[in-house]
């Protein structure tokens, strides 16, 4: 049980890293320091799906981490 939770946690962690990096590809270096190159826009299409999947994977990571802490402790 503990090993399977660790494997799932590792898989979710890698997936979360990849999803976050995919979202930040379109930004420029200026946005890192607080400069916005464009006005606010709503997420549409694939960008919205990617955003929602990232939230879901993040929540799943949190749940698995808490479950792993409960099993270990």
N, C-alpha and C positions, 0 to 999 in steps of 0.2 A: 504494500500500500504506500509506504513512504517513498520507495524508489519510483513508483509510477507518478506520484505527485511531483517529485523533483524533476522528472523528465518533462512533464506537462508544463511546469513552471519555466524550465529552460526554453522549451519550445515557444511559449508565450512571450518570454523576454526577448528572444531573437526576433519574433514576429513584430513585437511592439517597436523595437529599434528600427527595423526596416520600414515599417509604416510611417514612423515619425520622420525618417530621413526622406522618404518619398514626398511628404508634404512640404518640406522646406527646400526642395530643389529650385522652385521658381523664384525664391527670394534673392535679393541682391545683398552685397556686403553692407550696404548702408542701412538696411533694415535691422541688422544685428545691433547697431548702435542707436536705434530708435527712430531713424528716418524712414518715412513711408514714401514709397515711390508712386503710389496710386491711392485713389480714394477707396473708402470702404465698399466692399461688394459682397453680395450674398453667394454662398456656395451653391453650385448647381452641377448636376450631372455626376461625373466620376469623382470630382473633388468632394462633393457632399457624401457620396458613398464611402470614399476613403476616410473621411473625417469620422463618420458614424462607426465604421469598422474599427478605427483606432480607439474610439471610446469603449466599444464593446470588448476589445482585446485587453484594454487597460483594466476594466472592471473584472474581467475573468482572471487576470493576473493577480489582482487584489484578493479575490475570493480564494484562489488556489494558495496564495501566500499565507492567508489566515488559516486555511485548512491544514497546511503543512506545519504551521506553528502550533496548532492545536494537537496534531498527531505527535509532534516531537516533544511537546511539553507535558 
